[in-house]
Amino acid sequence: MKMTIEELGCVAILLFFAVQGAIPFIAPNQALEMTNAPASGLTLYGGIASQILVNAGIALLLLLNLQGVTRRLGAMQWAGALAAVAVASTIWSQYPSISVRRSVPFALAGFFGLYLAVRFPLRRQLRLLWIAMIVLAIFSAVLAIAVPSVGLDSSPGHHMNWQGVFTQKNSCGRMMTLALALLLAERRLTFTRVASGILFVLVLLMSGSRSAWLAAAVLLSLAVWLWLAARLEARSRMLLIGASACFILAVALVAAAGYREIAEFLGRDATLSGRTNIWRQVFLAIRERPLLGWGYAAYWHGTQGAAFKTVVALHFIVFHAHNGFLEIWLETGLAGLSFWVLSYLRAWRRLLPVLCSGDIHQVVWIFYLLILMLFFNFDENALLTFNGLFWVLYVSAIANLELHRAERQTIPAFRVTFKPVAAGLS
C-alpha cells in the first residue's frame, strides 16, 4: 500500500501515543510508571526532543488542514469542553507550570484526533492505526526476545511477561486488545490481516495481562453479538438490544456482589492488587476540591504537595488513581467529569440508531472502542493522559459519529432527471 508523507507522519504520531511517549532507549519510561532509575542524558533530552517533535508535527498537520478542522470543531462536542477545562485548570492548579506543560499537549492530541476524522475516511484511519499496531507488535516481540532487560516487565512477580516497547505488561496487553478490535471491525480478512492477528494474539498472550485477556474475550463475544444482530429484522434486533442491556445489568450486579471470587479467579486479591485502597484515598482528596479538582497532571508528584497524605496513608508512592473516571474527577473536578460523561452518552445516542438500523459495519469499530474505554478505565487511567492513544482515538470516534450523522442528514435540494437523447432524427 502506497502511503504519503502525511500518512507516514500520522503513523509515527500514533506510535508515539501508543507507547505514551516512552520510546525505548530514547524517552524516559521511568518518568511514567514502573521504574525508578535515573534518566541518562540521552533519555532525558531524547524524551524532550521527541515530545517537541510530535507536538510540532501535530501543529503542522493542523495548519495544513486549518480550514477543514476549524469548520468542524463542533464535532468534538463535550470532549472539546473537557480539553478546555484541562487547560483552564492551570489557573487553580497546585502546580501551574506542570499543568500548562501537559494540558496543552493533551489538547493538541485531541485536535489530532479531530484532524484524523476530518482528513481521512474511517477505513483509512483504521488502516493507518493497523499499520502502527503491526510495528508495535513486531518490535515488542523483538525486544522481549533479544533485549529482555527492556522487553520484559520489571515489576515483581512478572519478570517473564512481555512489555515490549511499552512501559509495562498491562499497557502491552491493552494495545494488543485494541489491535484485535481493529481486525474484528474489518468485513474482509486478507492473508496479511490474518497473519497480523496471529502476531497480535501471540504478544497479547505473552504479556500475561489477565485484564487484557478478559477484554479480548469480551470483544469476541461482542463480535458474535454483532454478527447475530446484523442478521435480524428491525423488531428482533430491538428485542436483542433490550435483552442484552438487561443481561449486562444482571452481570454487573452479580460481579459487584461476587467481586472477591472474580478477583481471585483473575489472580488478584480482594483489594484488586491494592486498587480499592487507592480509590478510598483518592475519594478523600476529591472531597477537598470536588468541583474543579487539583489541576491537570498536578496531583501525583510523589511525596510533594497534596499527594503526600495519600502516600503516607498507603505506605507507597502512587502514580495515578488506577481508575480513569476518578482520575478525571481528581484532576479536573466534577466539571471535567461531567463533560466526559456527556460526551460518552452523546456518542451512544449517535451510535444506537445506526446499530438499530442494521447498518452496523459502518460503526462497529466505534462500538468496540466505546466498550473498551469503559473496560480499560475501570482499573487504569487510559483516558486523561497527555500522551495517551485512547484519548486521540476517543475524540476521533466522537468526531466520526458526528460527521457520519451530518452526512446522513444531508438531502439534495433537487434532483435532475436526464432523459435519453434519440440516436437519430427523422
C-alpha positions as CSV (number, residue, x, y, z in Angstrom):
1,M,0.0,0.0,0.0
2,K,1.4,3.4,-1.0
3,M,1.5,6.0,1.7
4,T,2.0,9.7,1.5
5,I,4.4,11.6,3.7
6,E,1.4,13.0,5.6
7,E,0.2,9.4,6.3
8,L,3.6,8.3,7.4
9,G,3.7,11.2,9.8
10,C,0.3,10.2,11.2
11,V,1.5,6.6,11.8
12,A,4.6,7.9,13.6
13,I,2.5,10.1,15.8
14,L,0.1,7.2,16.6
15,L,3.1,5.1,17.5
16,F,4.3,7.8,19.9
17,F,0.9,8.0,21.6
18,A,0.6,4.2,21.8
19,V,3.8,4.0,23.9
20,Q,2.7,7.1,25.9
21,G,5.8,8.9,24.7
22,A,8.1,6.4,26.4
23,I,10.2,5.4,23.3
24,P,12.6,2.6,24.3
25,F,16.3,3.8,24.6
26,I,15.2,7.4,23.8
27,A,12.4,8.7,26.0
28,P,12.5,8.1,29.8
29,N,9.9,5.4,30.6
30,Q,10.9,5.7,34.2
31,A,9.2,9.1,34.3
32,L,5.9,7.4,33.7
33,E,5.4,4.5,36.0
34,M,7.3,1.3,36.9
35,T,11.0,2.0,37.2
36,N,12.9,4.5,39.3
37,A,16.3,4.5,37.5
38,P,17.7,8.0,37.0
39,A,17.4,9.4,33.5
40,S,20.5,9.5,31.4
41,G,21.3,12.4,29.1
42,L,20.0,10.5,26.1
43,T,16.7,9.6,27.7
44,L,16.1,13.0,29.3
45,Y,16.9,15.1,26.2
46,G,15.6,12.4,23.8
47,G,12.3,12.5,25.6
48,I,12.1,16.3,25.5
49,A,13.1,16.3,21.8
50,S,10.6,13.6,20.8
51,Q,7.8,15.5,22.6
52,I,8.6,18.7,20.9
53,L,8.9,17.0,17.5
54,V,5.5,15.3,17.9
55,N,3.7,18.4,19.1
56,A,5.3,20.4,16.2
57,G,4.1,17.7,13.8
58,I,0.6,17.9,15.1
59,A,0.6,21.7,14.9
60,L,1.9,21.5,11.3
61,L,-0.8,19.0,10.2
62,L,-3.5,21.2,11.8
63,L,-2.1,24.3,10.0
64,L,-2.1,22.5,6.7
65,N,-5.7,21.5,7.2
66,L,-6.8,24.5,9.2
67,Q,-9.9,25.3,7.2
68,G,-11.4,21.8,7.4
69,V,-10.5,21.4,11.1
70,T,-11.9,24.7,12.2
71,R,-15.1,24.3,10.2
72,R,-15.8,21.0,12.1
73,L,-14.6,22.0,15.6
74,G,-18.2,21.3,16.8
75,A,-17.7,17.6,16.1
76,M,-15.5,17.4,19.2
77,Q,-18.6,18.3,21.3
78,W,-18.2,17.8,25.0
79,A,-14.8,16.2,24.6
80,G,-13.6,19.6,23.5
81,A,-15.0,21.1,26.6
82,L,-13.0,18.6,28.7
83,A,-9.8,19.6,27.0
84,A,-10.7,23.3,27.6
85,V,-11.2,22.5,31.4
86,A,-7.8,20.7,31.5
87,V,-6.0,23.8,30.0
88,A,-8.0,26.2,32.2
89,S,-7.1,24.2,35.3
90,T,-3.7,25.8,35.1
91,I,-5.3,28.8,36.9
92,W,-6.2,26.9,40.0
93,S,-3.6,24.1,39.8
94,Q,-1.3,23.4,42.8
95,Y,1.5,23.2,40.2
96,P,0.5,25.6,37.4
97,S,3.8,25.1,35.4
98,I,3.2,21.4,35.2
99,S,-0.4,21.7,34.3
100,V,0.2,24.1,31.4
101,R,3.1,21.9,30.1
102,R,0.9,18.8,30.0
103,S,-2.6,20.2,29.3
104,V,-1.6,22.0,26.1
105,P,-0.2,18.7,24.6
106,F,-3.3,17.0,25.8
107,A,-5.5,19.5,23.9
108,L,-3.2,19.1,20.9
109,A,-3.7,15.4,21.0
110,G,-7.5,15.9,21.0
111,F,-7.2,18.2,17.9
112,F,-5.1,15.5,16.3
113,G,-8.0,13.0,16.8
114,L,-10.3,15.6,15.2
115,Y,-7.9,16.0,12.3
116,L,-7.9,12.3,11.6
117,A,-11.7,12.2,11.4
118,V,-11.8,15.3,9.1
119,R,-8.8,14.4,6.9
120,F,-9.3,10.7,6.2
121,P,-12.3,8.3,5.7
122,L,-12.8,6.0,8.6
123,R,-11.4,3.0,6.8
124,R,-8.2,4.9,6.0
125,Q,-7.9,5.9,9.7
126,L,-8.2,2.3,10.7
127,R,-5.6,1.3,8.1
128,L,-3.1,3.7,9.5
129,L,-3.8,2.5,13.0
130,W,-3.4,-1.1,11.9
131,I,0.0,-0.4,10.4
132,A,1.1,1.3,13.7
133,M,-0.1,-1.8,15.6
134,I,1.9,-4.2,13.4
135,V,5.0,-2.1,14.0
136,L,4.4,-2.1,17.8
137,A,3.8,-5.9,17.9
138,I,6.9,-6.7,15.8
139,F,9.2,-4.5,17.9
140,S,7.7,-5.7,21.2
141,A,8.4,-9.4,20.2
142,V,12.0,-8.4,19.1
143,L,12.7,-6.6,22.4
144,A,11.2,-9.3,24.6
145,I,13.4,-12.0,22.9
146,A,16.6,-10.1,22.0
147,V,16.7,-7.4,24.7
148,P,14.9,-8.9,27.7
149,S,16.2,-6.1,30.1
150,V,14.0,-3.8,28.1
151,G,11.3,-6.0,26.6
152,L,10.3,-7.9,29.8
153,D,8.3,-6.4,32.6
154,S,10.5,-5.3,35.5
155,S,7.8,-5.4,38.2
156,P,8.0,-8.1,41.0
157,G,6.4,-11.4,40.0
158,H,6.1,-10.6,36.3
159,H,9.7,-11.0,35.1
160,M,8.7,-13.4,32.2
161,N,5.8,-11.2,30.9
162,W,6.3,-9.2,27.8
163,Q,6.1,-5.5,27.9
164,G,7.9,-4.9,24.6
165,V,8.0,-1.3,23.6
166,F,5.5,-0.3,26.3
167,T,6.0,0.8,29.9
168,Q,4.6,-2.4,31.4
169,K,2.8,-5.7,30.5
170,N,-0.7,-4.3,31.0
171,S,-0.1,-1.5,28.6
172,C,1.2,-4.1,26.1
173,G,-1.9,-6.2,26.6
174,R,-4.3,-3.2,26.2
175,M,-2.7,-2.2,22.9
176,M,-2.8,-5.7,21.5
177,T,-6.5,-6.0,22.5
178,L,-7.1,-2.7,20.7
179,A,-5.3,-4.2,17.7
180,L,-7.7,-7.2,17.8
181,A,-10.6,-4.9,17.8
182,L,-9.3,-3.4,14.6
183,L,-9.3,-6.8,12.9
184,L,-12.8,-7.7,14.2
185,A,-14.1,-4.4,12.7
186,E,-13.0,-5.5,9.3
187,R,-15.6,-7.0,7.0
188,R,-13.0,-8.8,4.9
189,L,-9.9,-10.6,6.3
190,T,-6.9,-10.9,3.9
191,F,-3.9,-13.1,4.4
192,T,-1.9,-10.2,5.8
193,R,-4.6,-9.3,8.3
194,V,-4.9,-12.9,9.5
195,A,-1.1,-13.1,9.9
196,S,-1.1,-9.8,11.8
197,G,-4.0,-11.2,14.0
198,I,-1.8,-14.2,14.9
199,L,1.0,-11.8,15.9
200,F,-1.3,-9.7,18.0
201,V,-2.7,-12.8,19.8
202,L,0.9,-14.0,20.5
203,V,2.0,-10.8,22.0
204,L,-1.2,-10.5,24.0
205,L,-0.8,-13.9,25.5
206,M,2.9,-13.4,26.3
207,S,2.1,-10.1,28.0
208,G,0.5,-12.1,30.8
209,S,-2.1,-9.3,31.3
210,R,-5.2,-11.1,32.6
211,S,-7.3,-8.0,32.4
212,A,-6.4,-7.7,28.7
213,W,-7.2,-11.4,28.2
214,L,-10.6,-10.8,29.7
215,A,-11.1,-7.7,27.5
216,A,-10.2,-9.8,24.4
217,A,-12.8,-12.4,25.4
218,V,-15.4,-9.7,25.8
219,L,-14.5,-8.4,22.3
220,L,-15.0,-11.9,20.8
221,S,-18.4,-12.1,22.5
222,L,-19.4,-8.7,21.1
223,A,-18.3,-9.8,17.6
224,V,-20.7,-12.7,17.8
225,W,-23.4,-10.5,19.1
226,L,-23.0,-8.0,16.3
227,W,-22.9,-10.8,13.7
228,L,-26.3,-12.0,15.1
229,A,-27.8,-8.5,15.3
230,A,-26.9,-7.7,11.7
231,R,-28.9,-10.7,10.5
232,L,-32.1,-10.0,12.4
233,E,-35.1,-7.9,11.4
234,A,-35.5,-4.5,12.9
235,R,-38.0,-5.6,15.6
236,S,-36.0,-8.7,16.5
237,R,-32.9,-6.5,16.7
238,M,-34.6,-4.1,19.1
239,L,-35.5,-7.1,21.3
240,L,-32.0,-8.4,21.2
241,I,-30.6,-5.0,22.3
242,G,-33.1,-4.7,25.1
243,A,-32.4,-8.3,26.3
244,S,-28.7,-7.7,26.1
245,A,-28.9,-4.5,28.2
246,C,-30.8,-6.4,30.9
247,F,-28.3,-9.2,30.8
248,I,-25.4,-6.8,31.1
249,L,-27.1,-5.1,34.1
250,A,-27.6,-8.5,35.7
251,V,-24.0,-9.5,35.2
252,A,-22.8,-6.2,36.6
253,L,-24.9,-6.8,39.8
254,V,-23.6,-10.3,40.1
255,A,-20.0,-9.1,39.6
256,A,-20.5,-6.4,42.3
257,A,-21.8,-9.0,44.7
258,G,-19.1,-11.6,44.0
259,Y,-16.1,-9.4,43.0
260,R,-13.9,-11.2,45.6
261,E,-14.3,-14.5,43.8
262,I,-13.8,-12.9,40.4
263,A,-10.7,-11.1,41.6
264,E,-9.3,-14.5,42.9
265,F,-10.1,-16.1,39.6
266,L,-8.1,-13.3,37.8
267,G,-5.2,-13.9,40.2
268,R,-5.8,-10.8,42.3
269,D,-6.7,-10.3,45.9
270,A,-9.9,-8.7,47.2
271,T,-8.4,-5.2,47.1
272,L,-7.7,-5.7,43.3
273,S,-3.9,-5.5,44.0
274,G,-4.4,-2.6,46.4
275,R,-6.6,-0.6,44.0
276,T,-9.6,-0.3,46.3
277,N,-7.3,1.2,49.0
278,I,-6.0,3.7,46.4
279,W,-9.6,4.6,45.4
280,R,-10.5,5.2,49.0
281,Q,-7.7,7.7,49.4
282,V,-8.5,9.3,46.1
283,F,-12.1,10.0,47.2
284,L,-10.7,11.8,50.3
285,A,-8.6,14.0,48.0
286,I,-11.6,14.6,45.7
287,R,-13.7,15.8,48.6
288,E,-11.2,18.6,49.2
289,R,-11.7,20.0,45.7
290,P,-14.8,18.4,44.3
291,L,-15.8,21.0,41.6
292,L,-12.6,21.9,39.8
293,G,-10.0,19.4,41.0
294,W,-6.3,19.8,41.7
295,G,-5.4,20.8,38.2
296,Y,-4.4,18.7,35.2
297,A,-1.5,16.4,36.0
298,A,-1.0,18.3,39.2
299,Y,-1.8,15.8,42.0
300,W,0.5,12.8,41.7
301,H,4.0,14.0,42.4
302,G,5.5,11.5,44.8
303,T,5.6,12.9,48.4
304,Q,5.2,16.5,47.2
305,G,2.1,18.6,47.6
306,A,-1.3,17.2,48.4
307,A,-0.3,13.7,47.3
308,F,1.9,13.4,50.5
309,K,-1.2,12.5,52.6
310,T,-2.1,9.7,50.1
311,V,1.4,8.3,50.1
312,V,1.5,8.3,53.9
313,A,-1.8,6.5,54.1
314,L,-0.9,3.9,51.5
315,H,2.8,3.5,52.5
316,F,3.9,3.5,48.9
317,I,4.2,6.1,46.1
318,V,1.3,6.1,43.6
319,F,1.5,7.5,40.0
320,H,-2.3,7.7,39.2
321,A,-5.7,6.8,40.6
322,H,-5.8,3.4,38.9
323,N,-9.3,4.4,37.7
324,G,-9.8,6.7,34.7
325,F,-13.0,8.2,35.9
326,L,-11.6,9.0,39.4
327,E,-8.6,10.5,37.7
328,I,-10.7,12.9,35.7
329,W,-12.6,13.9,38.8
330,L,-9.4,14.3,40.8
331,E,-7.6,16.5,38.2
332,T,-10.4,18.4,36.5
333,G,-13.2,18.2,39.1
334,L,-16.8,17.5,38.7
335,A,-16.8,19.9,35.7
336,G,-14.4,17.8,33.7
337,L,-16.1,14.5,34.7
338,S,-19.5,15.9,33.7
339,F,-18.2,16.9,30.3
340,W,-16.7,13.4,29.7
341,V,-20.0,11.7,30.8
342,L,-21.9,14.0,28.4
343,S,-19.6,13.2,25.6
344,Y,-19.8,9.4,26.2
345,L,-23.6,9.5,26.4
346,R,-23.9,11.6,23.3
347,A,-21.7,9.1,21.4
348,W,-24.1,6.3,22.3
349,R,-27.0,8.4,21.4
350,R,-25.5,8.8,17.9
351,L,-24.4,5.1,17.7
352,L,-27.5,3.3,18.8
353,P,-29.8,4.4,15.9
354,V,-27.2,3.1,13.4
355,L,-27.0,-0.2,15.3
356,C,-30.8,-0.5,15.3
357,S,-30.9,0.3,11.6
358,G,-28.8,-2.8,10.8
359,D,-26.0,-0.7,9.2
360,I,-23.7,-2.0,11.8
361,H,-20.5,-2.3,9.7
362,Q,-20.1,1.5,9.5
363,V,-19.8,1.9,13.2
364,V,-18.5,-1.4,14.5
365,W,-15.0,0.0,15.3
366,I,-16.5,2.9,17.3
367,F,-18.8,0.4,19.1
368,Y,-15.7,-1.7,20.2
369,L,-13.8,1.4,21.2
370,L,-16.6,2.8,23.4
371,I,-16.8,-0.6,25.2
372,L,-13.0,-0.8,25.7
373,M,-13.0,2.8,27.1
374,L,-15.2,1.7,30.0
375,F,-13.3,-1.6,30.4
376,F,-9.8,-0.2,30.5
377,N,-10.6,2.8,32.6
378,F,-12.0,0.7,35.4
379,D,-8.6,-0.2,36.9
380,E,-6.2,2.1,34.9
381,N,-6.1,5.6,33.6
382,A,-6.5,5.1,29.9
383,L,-8.1,8.5,29.0
384,L,-6.7,11.5,30.8
385,T,-3.1,11.0,29.7
386,F,-1.5,13.8,27.7
387,N,0.5,11.3,25.6
388,G,-2.2,8.6,25.5
389,L,-3.6,6.9,22.4
390,F,-7.0,6.3,23.8
391,W,-7.7,10.0,24.1
392,V,-6.8,10.5,20.5
393,L,-9.0,7.6,19.3
394,Y,-11.9,8.6,21.5
395,V,-12.0,12.2,20.1
396,S,-11.6,10.7,16.6
397,A,-14.5,8.3,17.2
398,I,-16.8,11.1,18.5
399,A,-16.0,13.3,15.5
400,N,-16.6,10.4,13.1
401,L,-20.0,9.8,14.6
402,E,-20.9,13.5,14.3
403,L,-19.7,13.7,10.7
404,H,-21.5,10.4,9.8
405,R,-24.7,11.8,11.2
406,A,-24.3,15.1,9.3
407,E,-23.7,13.2,6.0
408,R,-26.9,11.1,6.6
409,Q,-28.9,14.2,7.2
410,T,-27.7,15.9,4.0
411,I,-30.5,15.8,1.5
412,P,-30.1,17.1,-2.1
413,A,-32.1,20.3,-2.7
414,F,-33.3,19.0,-6.0
415,R,-32.9,16.1,-8.3
416,V,-32.2,16.3,-12.1
417,T,-33.6,13.7,-14.4
418,F,-31.7,13.1,-17.6
419,K,-33.7,11.8,-20.5
420,P,-32.0,9.7,-23.1
421,V,-31.3,11.5,-26.3
422,A,-32.6,9.9,-29.6
423,A,-29.9,8.3,-31.6
424,G,-31.0,10.0,-34.8
425,L,-33.6,12.4,-36.2
426,S,-36.1,11.7,-38.9
